[in-house]
């Protein structure tokens, strides 16, 4: 998996997690949550499907949530913010 694909997969998994938007989780917590969500959603594609559903149901929330998830992942793993 390329770095970009891994960043997207991590971001999607964090997006669908129960962590509060705006929270500042540490790297260990992010790693743990990402692993748990990938398992719960049956893989990164399942996480991506949950993200898509959220954009369809509540797009105004999804935009803020995705911006937060991208910042958190970029902070701990690098990549575009």
PDB file of N, CA, C and O in Angstrom, chain B, residues numbered from 101:
ATOM      1  N   UNK B 101       0.865  -1.176   0.000  1.00  0.00           N
ATOM      2  CA  UNK B 101       0.000   0.000   0.000  1.00  0.00           C
ATOM      3  C   UNK B 101       0.907   1.233   0.000  1.00  0.00           C
ATOM      4  O   UNK B 101       1.840   1.328   0.797  1.00  0.00           O
ATOM      5  N   UNK B 102       0.625   2.159  -0.889  1.00  0.00           N
ATOM      6  CA  UNK B 102       1.446   3.371  -0.966  1.00  0.00           C
ATOM      7  C   UNK B 102       1.182   4.265   0.236  1.00  0.00           C
ATOM      8  O   UNK B 102       0.179   4.122   0.935  1.00  0.00           O
ATOM      9  N   UNK B 103       2.110   5.192   0.456  1.00  0.00           N
ATOM     10  CA  UNK B 103       1.961   6.118   1.584  1.00  0.00           C
ATOM     11  C   UNK B 103       0.667   6.906   1.478  1.00  0.00           C
ATOM     12  O   UNK B 103      -0.006   7.129   2.485  1.00  0.00           O
ATOM     13  N   UNK B 104       0.314   7.325   0.283  1.00  0.00           N
ATOM     14  CA  UNK B 104      -0.917   8.086   0.102  1.00  0.00           C
ATOM     15  C   UNK B 104      -2.141   7.235   0.414  1.00  0.00           C
ATOM     16  O   UNK B 104      -3.066   7.694   1.085  1.00  0.00           O
ATOM     17  N   UNK B 105      -2.146   6.009  -0.066  1.00  0.00           N
ATOM     18  CA  UNK B 105      -3.277   5.116   0.208  1.00  0.00           C
ATOM     19  C   UNK B 105      -3.371   4.799   1.695  1.00  0.00           C
ATOM     20  O   UNK B 105      -4.466   4.706   2.249  1.00  0.00           O
ATOM     21  N   UNK B 106      -2.225   4.635   2.336  1.00  0.00           N
ATOM     22  CA  UNK B 106      -2.207   4.368   3.764  1.00  0.00           C
ATOM     23  C   UNK B 106      -2.735   5.572   4.543  1.00  0.00           C
ATOM     24  O   UNK B 106      -3.471   5.410   5.516  1.00  0.00           O
ATOM     25  N   UNK B 107      -2.362   6.767   4.117  1.00  0.00           N
ATOM     26  CA  UNK B 107      -2.857   7.989   4.760  1.00  0.00           C
ATOM     27  C   UNK B 107      -4.370   8.090   4.623  1.00  0.00           C
ATOM     28  O   UNK B 107      -5.062   8.428   5.583  1.00  0.00           O
ATOM     29  N   UNK B 108      -4.881   7.799   3.442  1.00  0.00           N
ATOM     30  CA  UNK B 108      -6.338   7.844   3.216  1.00  0.00           C
ATOM     31  C   UNK B 108      -7.035   6.800   4.080  1.00  0.00           C
ATOM     32  O   UNK B 108      -8.061   7.091   4.695  1.00  0.00           O
ATOM     33  N   UNK B 109      -6.490   5.592   4.132  1.00  0.00           N
ATOM     34  CA  UNK B 109      -7.097   4.529   4.933  1.00  0.00           C
ATOM     35  C   UNK B 109      -7.110   4.897   6.417  1.00  0.00           C
ATOM     36  O   UNK B 109      -8.110   4.686   7.103  1.00  0.00           O
ATOM     37  N   UNK B 110      -6.002   5.446   6.909  1.00  0.00           N
ATOM     38  CA  UNK B 110      -5.949   5.869   8.315  1.00  0.00           C
ATOM     39  C   UNK B 110      -6.953   6.976   8.587  1.00  0.00           C
ATOM     40  O   UNK B 110      -7.643   6.963   9.606  1.00  0.00           O
ATOM     41  N   UNK B 111      -7.030   7.931   7.673  1.00  0.00           N
ATOM     42  CA  UNK B 111      -7.940   9.064   7.844  1.00  0.00           C
ATOM     43  C   UNK B 111      -9.386   8.594   7.871  1.00  0.00           C
ATOM     44  O   UNK B 111     -10.167   9.030   8.717  1.00  0.00           O
ATOM     45  N   UNK B 112      -9.742   7.716   6.957  1.00  0.00           N
ATOM     46  CA  UNK B 112     -11.115   7.188   6.932  1.00  0.00           C
ATOM     47  C   UNK B 112     -11.432   6.439   8.225  1.00  0.00           C
ATOM     48  O   UNK B 112     -12.517   6.595   8.786  1.00  0.00           O
ATOM     49  N   UNK B 113     -10.482   5.626   8.697  1.00  0.00           N
ATOM     50  CA  UNK B 113     -10.711   4.871   9.930  1.00  0.00           C
ATOM     51  C   UNK B 113     -10.887   5.806  11.121  1.00  0.00           C
ATOM     52  O   UNK B 113     -11.751   5.578  11.967  1.00  0.00           O
ATOM     53  N   UNK B 114     -10.075   6.850  11.192  1.00  0.00           N
ATOM     54  CA  UNK B 114     -10.215   7.818  12.281  1.00  0.00           C
ATOM     55  C   UNK B 114     -11.548   8.555  12.171  1.00  0.00           C
ATOM     56  O   UNK B 114     -12.210   8.801  13.180  1.00  0.00           O
ATOM     57  N   UNK B 115     -11.933   8.902  10.964  1.00  0.00           N
ATOM     58  CA  UNK B 115     -13.198   9.587  10.711  1.00  0.00           C
ATOM     59  C   UNK B 115     -14.375   8.805  11.283  1.00  0.00           C
ATOM     60  O   UNK B 115     -15.264   9.386  11.905  1.00  0.00           O
ATOM     61  N   UNK B 116     -14.385   7.487  11.076  1.00  0.00           N
ATOM     62  CA  UNK B 116     -15.537   6.680  11.508  1.00  0.00           C
ATOM     63  C   UNK B 116     -15.451   6.250  12.966  1.00  0.00           C
ATOM     64  O   UNK B 116     -16.347   5.573  13.469  1.00  0.00           O
ATOM     65  N   UNK B 117     -14.388   6.636  13.639  1.00  0.00           N
ATOM     66  CA  UNK B 117     -14.226   6.262  15.050  1.00  0.00           C
ATOM     67  C   UNK B 117     -15.137   7.097  15.951  1.00  0.00           C
ATOM     68  O   UNK B 117     -15.799   8.033  15.501  1.00  0.00           O
ATOM     69  N   UNK B 118     -15.151   6.737  17.215  1.00  0.00           N
ATOM     70  CA  UNK B 118     -15.958   7.458  18.200  1.00  0.00           C
ATOM     71  C   UNK B 118     -15.204   8.625  18.847  1.00  0.00           C
ATOM     72  O   UNK B 118     -15.762   9.314  19.700  1.00  0.00           O
ATOM     73  N   UNK B 119     -13.963   8.854  18.462  1.00  0.00           N
ATOM     74  CA  UNK B 119     -13.229   9.989  19.032  1.00  0.00           C
ATOM     75  C   UNK B 119     -13.943  11.285  18.684  1.00  0.00           C
ATOM     76  O   UNK B 119     -14.491  11.428  17.591  1.00  0.00           O
ATOM     77  N   UNK B 120     -13.933  12.203  19.594  1.00  0.00           N
ATOM     78  CA  UNK B 120     -14.632  13.473  19.389  1.00  0.00           C
ATOM     79  C   UNK B 120     -13.910  14.336  18.363  1.00  0.00           C
ATOM     80  O   UNK B 120     -12.686  14.464  18.391  1.00  0.00           O
ATOM     81  N   UNK B 121     -14.684  14.926  17.457  1.00  0.00           N
ATOM     82  CA  UNK B 121     -14.122  15.878  16.505  1.00  0.00           C
ATOM     83  C   UNK B 121     -13.509  17.023  17.297  1.00  0.00           C
ATOM     84  O   UNK B 121     -14.133  17.566  18.209  1.00  0.00           O
ATOM     85  N   UNK B 122     -12.300  17.379  16.945  1.00  0.00           N
ATOM     86  CA  UNK B 122     -11.616  18.451  17.657  1.00  0.00           C
ATOM     87  C   UNK B 122     -10.708  17.961  18.759  1.00  0.00           C
ATOM     88  O   UNK B 122      -9.911  18.729  19.298  1.00  0.00           O
ATOM     89  N   UNK B 123     -10.821  16.668  19.105  1.00  0.00           N
ATOM     90  CA  UNK B 123      -9.936  16.136  20.150  1.00  0.00           C
ATOM     91  C   UNK B 123      -8.510  16.064  19.611  1.00  0.00           C
ATOM     92  O   UNK B 123      -8.274  16.146  18.406  1.00  0.00           O
ATOM     93  N   UNK B 124      -7.583  15.909  20.528  1.00  0.00           N
ATOM     94  CA  UNK B 124      -6.167  15.844  20.161  1.00  0.00           C
ATOM     95  C   UNK B 124      -5.555  14.547  20.692  1.00  0.00           C
ATOM     96  O   UNK B 124      -4.774  14.563  21.644  1.00  0.00           O
ATOM     97  N   UNK B 125      -5.914  13.436  20.072  1.00  0.00           N
ATOM     98  CA  UNK B 125      -5.406  12.156  20.551  1.00  0.00           C
ATOM     99  C   UNK B 125      -3.910  12.004  20.259  1.00  0.00           C
ATOM    100  O   UNK B 125      -3.400  12.542  19.277  1.00  0.00           O
ATOM    101  N   UNK B 126      -3.228  11.273  21.116  1.00  0.00           N
ATOM    102  CA  UNK B 126      -1.822  10.975  20.896  1.00  0.00           C
ATOM    103  C   UNK B 126      -1.659   9.915  19.832  1.00  0.00           C
ATOM    104  O   UNK B 126      -2.625   9.264  19.435  1.00  0.00           O
ATOM    105  N   UNK B 127      -0.428   9.746  19.371  1.00  0.00           N
ATOM    106  CA  UNK B 127      -0.153   8.788  18.301  1.00  0.00           C
ATOM    107  C   UNK B 127      -0.582   7.373  18.682  1.00  0.00           C
ATOM    108  O   UNK B 127      -1.200   6.683  17.872  1.00  0.00           O
ATOM    109  N   UNK B 128      -0.268   6.929  19.896  1.00  0.00           N
ATOM    110  CA  UNK B 128      -0.643   5.572  20.297  1.00  0.00           C
ATOM    111  C   UNK B 128      -2.149   5.376  20.260  1.00  0.00           C
ATOM    112  O   UNK B 128      -2.633   4.331  19.825  1.00  0.00           O
ATOM    113  N   UNK B 129      -2.891   6.379  20.716  1.00  0.00           N
ATOM    114  CA  UNK B 129      -4.353   6.279  20.692  1.00  0.00           C
ATOM    115  C   UNK B 129      -4.853   6.228  19.254  1.00  0.00           C
ATOM    116  O   UNK B 129      -5.744   5.442  18.931  1.00  0.00           O
ATOM    117  N   UNK B 130      -4.283   7.061  18.391  1.00  0.00           N
ATOM    118  CA  UNK B 130      -4.693   7.072  16.978  1.00  0.00           C
ATOM    119  C   UNK B 130      -4.414   5.705  16.354  1.00  0.00           C
ATOM    120  O   UNK B 130      -5.275   5.148  15.672  1.00  0.00           O
ATOM    121  N   UNK B 131      -3.217   5.161  16.582  1.00  0.00           N
ATOM    122  CA  UNK B 131      -2.890   3.849  16.024  1.00  0.00           C
ATOM    123  C   UNK B 131      -3.874   2.785  16.495  1.00  0.00           C
ATOM    124  O   UNK B 131      -4.328   1.959  15.703  1.00  0.00           O
ATOM    125  N   UNK B 132      -4.198   2.807  17.769  1.00  0.00           N
ATOM    126  CA  UNK B 132      -5.120   1.831  18.340  1.00  0.00           C
ATOM    127  C   UNK B 132      -6.522   1.975  17.749  1.00  0.00           C
ATOM    128  O   UNK B 132      -7.151   0.981  17.384  1.00  0.00           O
ATOM    129  N   UNK B 133      -6.998   3.187  17.657  1.00  0.00           N
ATOM    130  CA  UNK B 133      -8.335   3.449  17.118  1.00  0.00           C
ATOM    131  C   UNK B 133      -8.408   3.070  15.641  1.00  0.00           C
ATOM    132  O   UNK B 133      -9.391   2.476  15.198  1.00  0.00           O
ATOM    133  N   UNK B 134      -7.384   3.408  14.888  1.00  0.00           N
ATOM    134  CA  UNK B 134      -7.365   3.073  13.461  1.00  0.00           C
ATOM    135  C   UNK B 134      -7.426   1.550  13.281  1.00  0.00           C
ATOM    136  O   UNK B 134      -8.222   1.050  12.486  1.00  0.00           O
ATOM    137  N   UNK B 135      -6.592   0.825  14.012  1.00  0.00           N
ATOM    138  CA  UNK B 135      -6.621  -0.648  13.916  1.00  0.00           C
ATOM    139  C   UNK B 135      -8.001  -1.199  14.275  1.00  0.00           C
ATOM    140  O   UNK B 135      -8.527  -2.073  13.585  1.00  0.00           O
ATOM    141  N   UNK B 136      -8.573  -0.691  15.342  1.00  0.00           N
ATOM    142  CA  UNK B 136      -9.885  -1.172  15.791  1.00  0.00           C
ATOM    143  C   UNK B 136     -10.969  -0.897  14.757  1.00  0.00           C
ATOM    144  O   UNK B 136     -11.808  -1.759  14.494  1.00  0.00           O
ATOM    145  N   UNK B 137     -10.958   0.278  14.178  1.00  0.00           N
ATOM    146  CA  UNK B 137     -12.003   0.623  13.211  1.00  0.00           C
ATOM    147  C   UNK B 137     -11.851  -0.166  11.923  1.00  0.00           C
ATOM    148  O   UNK B 137     -12.849  -0.554  11.316  1.00  0.00           O
ATOM    149  N   UNK B 138     -10.618  -0.409  11.495  1.00  0.00           N
ATOM    150  CA  UNK B 138     -10.414  -1.223  10.291  1.00  0.00           C
ATOM    151  C   UNK B 138     -10.955  -2.637  10.531  1.00  0.00           C
ATOM    152  O   UNK B 138     -11.590  -3.222   9.653  1.00  0.00           O
ATOM    153  N   UNK B 139     -10.700  -3.178  11.718  1.00  0.00           N
ATOM    154  CA  UNK B 139     -11.256  -4.507  12.047  1.00  0.00           C
ATOM    155  C   UNK B 139     -12.780  -4.464  12.097  1.00  0.00           C
ATOM    156  O   UNK B 139     -13.447  -5.324  11.522  1.00  0.00           O
ATOM    157  N   UNK B 140     -13.323  -3.477  12.776  1.00  0.00           N
ATOM    158  CA  UNK B 140     -14.769  -3.367  12.950  1.00  0.00           C
ATOM    159  C   UNK B 140     -15.504  -3.198  11.618  1.00  0.00           C
ATOM    160  O   UNK B 140     -16.589  -3.744  11.418  1.00  0.00           O
ATOM    161  N   UNK B 141     -14.897  -2.438  10.720  1.00  0.00           N
ATOM    162  CA  UNK B 141     -15.532  -2.161   9.414  1.00  0.00           C
ATOM    163  C   UNK B 141     -15.146  -3.183   8.350  1.00  0.00           C
ATOM    164  O   UNK B 141     -15.496  -3.026   7.180  1.00  0.00           O
ATOM    165  N   UNK B 142     -14.424  -4.232   8.752  1.00  0.00           N
ATOM    166  CA  UNK B 142     -14.003  -5.298   7.827  1.00  0.00           C
ATOM    167  C   UNK B 142     -13.077  -4.777   6.730  1.00  0.00           C
ATOM    168  O   UNK B 142     -13.213  -5.136   5.560  1.00  0.00           O
ATOM    169  N   UNK B 143     -12.144  -3.933   7.126  1.00  0.00           N
ATOM    170  CA  UNK B 143     -11.131  -3.445   6.190  1.00  0.00           C
ATOM    171  C   UNK B 143     -11.273  -1.972   5.871  1.00  0.00           C
ATOM    172  O   UNK B 143     -12.234  -1.311   6.263  1.00  0.00           O
ATOM    173  N   UNK B 144     -10.285  -1.485   5.147  1.00  0.00           N
ATOM    174  CA  UNK B 144     -10.275  -0.063   4.804  1.00  0.00           C
ATOM    175  C   UNK B 144     -11.422   0.313   3.866  1.00  0.00           C
ATOM    176  O   UNK B 144     -11.914   1.440   3.909  1.00  0.00           O
ATOM    177  N   UNK B 145     -11.841  -0.611   3.033  1.00  0.00           N
ATOM    178  CA  UNK B 145     -12.981  -0.324   2.139  1.00  0.00           C
ATOM    179  C   UNK B 145     -14.265  -0.131   2.934  1.00  0.00           C
ATOM    180  O   UNK B 145     -15.109   0.689   2.575  1.00  0.00           O
ATOM    181  N   UNK B 146     -14.405  -0.880   4.002  1.00  0.00           N
ATOM    182  CA  UNK B 146     -15.571  -0.707   4.869  1.00  0.00           C
ATOM    183  C   UNK B 146     -15.564   0.654   5.538  1.00  0.00           C
ATOM    184  O   UNK B 146     -16.611   1.285   5.679  1.00  0.00           O
ATOM    185  N   UNK B 147     -14.380   1.114   5.953  1.00  0.00           N
ATOM    186  CA  UNK B 147     -14.268   2.461   6.532  1.00  0.00           C
ATOM    187  C   UNK B 147     -14.644   3.505   5.493  1.00  0.00           C
ATOM    188  O   UNK B 147     -15.375   4.451   5.788  1.00  0.00           O
ATOM    189  N   UNK B 148     -14.136   3.327   4.261  1.00  0.00           N
ATOM    190  CA  UNK B 148     -14.442   4.272   3.187  1.00  0.00           C
ATOM    191  C   UNK B 148     -15.943   4.319   2.897  1.00  0.00           C
ATOM    192  O   UNK B 148     -16.492   5.386   2.623  1.00  0.00           O
ATOM    193  N   UNK B 149     -16.595   3.176   2.957  1.00  0.00           N
ATOM    194  CA  UNK B 149     -18.046   3.125   2.734  1.00  0.00           C
ATOM    195  C   UNK B 149     -18.789   3.887   3.826  1.00  0.00           C
ATOM    196  O   UNK B 149     -19.772   4.574   3.546  1.00  0.00           O
ATOM    197  N   UNK B 150     -18.324   3.767   5.069  1.00  0.00           N
ATOM    198  CA  UNK B 150     -18.938   4.511   6.176  1.00  0.00           C
ATOM    199  C   UNK B 150     -18.750   6.020   5.998  1.00  0.00           C
ATOM    200  O   UNK B 150     -19.661   6.799   6.278  1.00  0.00           O
ATOM    201  N   UNK B 151     -17.580   6.425   5.539  1.00  0.00           N
ATOM    202  CA  UNK B 151     -17.324   7.845   5.274  1.00  0.00           C
ATOM    203  C   UNK B 151     -18.290   8.346   4.203  1.00  0.00           C
ATOM    204  O   UNK B 151     -18.906   9.399   4.365  1.00  0.00           O
ATOM    205  N   UNK B 152     -18.421   7.597   3.114  1.00  0.00           N
ATOM    206  CA  UNK B 152     -19.323   7.996   2.030  1.00  0.00           C
ATOM    207  C   UNK B 152     -20.762   8.117   2.519  1.00  0.00           C
ATOM    208  O   UNK B 152     -21.476   9.046   2.142  1.00  0.00           O
ATOM    209  N   UNK B 153     -21.179   7.188   3.348  1.00  0.00           N
ATOM    210  CA  UNK B 153     -22.544   7.245   3.887  1.00  0.00           C
ATOM    211  C   UNK B 153     -22.739   8.493   4.732  1.00  0.00           C
ATOM    212  O   UNK B 153     -23.788   9.134   4.666  1.00  0.00           O
ATOM    213  N   UNK B 154     -21.745   8.835   5.514  1.00  0.00           N
ATOM    214  CA  UNK B 154     -21.849  10.021   6.363  1.00  0.00           C
ATOM    215  C   UNK B 154     -21.950  11.291   5.519  1.00  0.00           C
ATOM    216  O   UNK B 154     -22.720  12.193   5.850  1.00  0.00           O
ATOM    217  N   UNK B 155     -21.176  11.372   4.427  1.00  0.00           N
ATOM    218  CA  UNK B 155     -21.259  12.540   3.549  1.00  0.00           C
ATOM    219  C   UNK B 155     -22.645  12.650   2.931  1.00  0.00           C
ATOM    220  O   UNK B 155     -23.147  13.754   2.720  1.00  0.00           O
ATOM    221  N   UNK B 156     -23.263  11.515   2.640  1.00  0.00           N
ATOM    222  CA  UNK B 156     -24.598  11.541   2.064  1.00  0.00           C
ATOM    223  C   UNK B 156     -25.664  11.934   3.066  1.00  0.00           C
ATOM    224  O   UNK B 156     -26.647  12.585   2.713  1.00  0.00           O
ATOM    225  N   UNK B 157     -25.471  11.535   4.328  1.00  0.00           N
ATOM    226  CA  UNK B 157     -26.480  11.788   5.356  1.00  0.00           C
ATOM    227  C   UNK B 157     -26.338  13.160   6.009  1.00  0.00           C
ATOM    228  O   UNK B 157     -27.333  13.863   6.183  1.00  0.00           O
ATOM    229  N   UNK B 158     -25.144  13.543   6.365  1.00  0.00           N
ATOM    230  CA  UNK B 158     -24.911  14.824   7.055  1.00  0.00           C
ATOM    231  C   UNK B 158     -23.623  15.488   6.539  1.00  0.00           C
ATOM    232  O   UNK B 158     -22.609  15.517   7.236  1.00  0.00           O
ATOM    233  N   UNK B 159     -23.676  16.016   5.320  1.00  0.00           N
ATOM    234  CA  UNK B 159     -22.455  16.547   4.707  1.00  0.00           C
ATOM    235  C   UNK B 159     -21.815  17.694   5.488  1.00  0.00           C
ATOM    236  O   UNK B 159     -20.591  17.824   5.489  1.00  0.00           O
ATOM    237  N   UNK B 160     -22.609  18.519   6.146  1.00  0.00           N
ATOM    238  CA  UNK B 160     -22.026  19.643   6.893  1.00  0.00           C
ATOM    239  C   UNK B 160     -21.187  19.151   8.066  1.00  0.00           C
ATOM    240  O   UNK B 160     -20.170  19.762   8.396  1.00  0.00           O
ATOM    241  N   UNK B 161     -21.592  18.072   8.687  1.00  0.00           N
ATOM    242  CA  UNK B 161     -20.813  17.454   9.758  1.00  0.00           C
ATOM    243  C   UNK B 161     -19.585  16.743   9.177  1.00  0.00           C
ATOM    244  O   UNK B 161     -18.484  16.845   9.717  1.00  0.00           O
ATOM    245  N   UNK B 162     -19.789  16.031   8.080  1.00  0.00           N
ATOM    246  CA  UNK B 162     -18.721  15.225   7.490  1.00  0.00           C
ATOM    247  C   UNK B 162     -17.531  16.079   7.064  1.00  0.00           C
ATOM    248  O   UNK B 162     -16.387  15.648   7.207  1.00  0.00           O
ATOM    249  N   UNK B 163     -17.772  17.250   6.558  1.00  0.00           N
ATOM    250  CA  UNK B 163     -16.676  18.129   6.123  1.00  0.00           C
ATOM    251  C   UNK B 163     -15.804  18.509   7.315  1.00  0.00           C
ATOM    252  O   UNK B 163     -14.578  18.428   7.234  1.00  0.00           O
ATOM    253  N   UNK B 164     -16.413  18.917   8.404  1.00  0.00           N
ATOM    254  CA  UNK B 164     -15.645  19.279   9.612  1.00  0.00           C
ATOM    255  C   UNK B 164     -14.911  18.061  10.173  1.00  0.00           C
ATOM    256  O   UNK B 164     -13.750  18.153  10.573  1.00  0.00           O
ATOM    257  N   UNK B 165     -15.589  16.944  10.196  1.00  0.00           N
ATOM    258  CA  UNK B 165     -14.989  15.717  10.730  1.00  0.00           C
ATOM    259  C   UNK B 165     -13.785  15.286   9.900  1.00  0.00           C
ATOM    260  O   UNK B 165     -12.753  14.907  10.455  1.00  0.00           O
ATOM    261  N   UNK B 166     -13.909  15.342   8.570  1.00  0.00           N
ATOM    262  CA  UNK B 166     -12.808  14.931   7.705  1.00  0.00           C
ATOM    263  C   UNK B 166     -11.622  15.883   7.846  1.00  0.00           C
ATOM    264  O   UNK B 166     -10.475  15.435   7.851  1.00  0.00           O
ATOM    265  N   UNK B 167     -11.873  17.170   7.958  1.00  0.00           N
ATOM    266  CA  UNK B 167     -10.780  18.126   8.138  1.00  0.00           C
ATOM    267  C   UNK B 167     -10.018  17.821   9.429  1.00  0.00           C
ATOM    268  O   UNK B 167      -8.788  17.859   9.452  1.00  0.00           O
ATOM    269  N   UNK B 168     -10.745  17.523  10.487  1.00  0.00           N
ATOM    270  CA  UNK B 168     -10.119  17.150  11.755  1.00  0.00           C
ATOM    271  C   UNK B 168      -9.309  15.865  11.609  1.00  0.00           C
ATOM    272  O   UNK B 168      -8.155  15.806  12.035  1.00  0.00           O
ATOM    273  N   UNK B 169      -9.905  14.838  11.010  1.00  0.00           N
ATOM    274  CA  UNK B 169      -9.220  13.552  10.850  1.00  0.00           C
ATOM    275  C   UNK B 169      -7.945  13.712  10.029  1.00  0.00           C
ATOM    276  O   UNK B 169      -6.919  13.118  10.362  1.00  0.00           O
ATOM    277  N   UNK B 170      -7.995  14.498   8.972  1.00  0.00           N
ATOM    278  CA  UNK B 170      -6.803  14.721   8.153  1.00  0.00           C
ATOM    279  C   UNK B 170      -5.703  15.415   8.947  1.00  0.00           C
ATOM    280  O   UNK B 170      -4.531  15.062   8.823  1.00  0.00           O
ATOM    281  N   UNK B 171      -6.075  16.399   9.761  1.00  0.00           N
ATOM    282  CA  UNK B 171      -5.066  17.096  10.583  1.00  0.00           C
ATOM    283  C   UNK B 171      -4.416  16.148  11.582  1.00  0.00           C
ATOM    284  O   UNK B 171      -3.197  16.163  11.754  1.00  0.00           O
ATOM    285  N   UNK B 172      -5.219  15.330  12.233  1.00  0.00           N
ATOM    286  CA  UNK B 172      -4.685  14.398  13.230  1.00  0.00           C
ATOM    287  C   UNK B 172      -3.733  13.402  12.565  1.00  0.00           C
ATOM    288  O   UNK B 172      -2.632  13.172  13.066  1.00  0.00           O
ATOM    289  N   UNK B 173      -4.140  12.821  11.461  1.00  0.00           N
ATOM    290  CA  UNK B 173      -3.289  11.842  10.774  1.00  0.00           C
ATOM    291  C   UNK B 173      -2.011  12.511  10.268  1.00  0.00           C
ATOM    292  O   UNK B 173      -0.927  11.942  10.395  1.00  0.00           O
ATOM    293  N   UNK B 174      -2.122  13.689   9.708  1.00  0.00           N
ATOM    294  CA  UNK B 174      -0.922  14.399   9.231  1.00  0.00           C
ATOM    295  C   UNK B 174       0.022  14.727  10.379  1.00  0.00           C
ATOM    296  O   UNK B 174       1.241  14.652  10.223  1.00  0.00           O
ATOM    297  N   UNK B 175      -0.526  15.085  11.512  1.00  0.00           N
ATOM    298  CA  UNK B 175       0.304  15.400  12.675  1.00  0.00           C
ATOM    299  C   UNK B 175       1.131  14.194  13.120  1.00  0.00           C
ATOM    300  O   UNK B 175       2.305  14.337  13.461  1.00  0.00           O
ATOM    301  N   UNK B 176       0.530  13.025  13.118  1.00  0.00           N
ATOM    302  CA  UNK B 176       1.204  11.846  13.650  1.00  0.00           C
ATOM    303  C   UNK B 176       1.937  11.004  12.613  1.00  0.00           C
ATOM    304  O   UNK B 176       2.865  10.271  12.953  1.00  0.00           O
ATOM    305  N   UNK B 177       1.529  11.102  11.354  1.00  0.00           N
ATOM    306  CA  UNK B 177       2.129  10.238  10.343  1.00  0.00           C
ATOM    307  C   UNK B 177       2.671  10.986   9.129  1.00  0.00           C
ATOM    308  O   UNK B 177       3.212  10.367   8.213  1.00  0.00           O
ATOM    309  N   UNK B 178       2.532  12.314   9.113  1.00  0.00           N
ATOM    310  CA  UNK B 178       2.976  13.100   7.960  1.00  0.00           C
ATOM    311  C   UNK B 178       1.914  13.128   6.888  1.00  0.00           C
ATOM    312  O   UNK B 178       0.870  12.487   7.008  1.00  0.00           O
ATOM    313  N   UNK B 179       2.188  13.872   5.846  1.00  0.00           N
ATOM    314  CA  UNK B 179       1.232  13.969   4.750  1.00  0.00           C
ATOM    315  C   UNK B 179       0.561  15.315   4.710  1.00  0.00           C
ATOM    316  O   UNK B 179       0.814  16.176   5.552  1.00  0.00           O
ATOM    317  N   UNK B 180      -0.300  15.495   3.722  1.00  0.00           N
ATOM    318  CA  UNK B 180      -0.997  16.772   3.520  1.00  0.00           C
ATOM    319  C   UNK B 180      -1.980  17.028   4.629  1.00  0.00           C
ATOM    320  O   UNK B 180      -2.632  16.105   5.119  1.00  0.00           O
ATOM    321  N   UNK B 181      -2.090  18.267   5.024  1.00  0.00           N
ATOM    322  CA  UNK B 181      -3.064  18.678   6.039  1.00  0.00           C
ATOM    323  C   UNK B 181      -4.190  19.309   5.330  1.00  0.00           C
ATOM    324  O   UNK B 181      -5.152  19.745   5.962  1.00  0.00           O
TER     325      UNK B 181
END
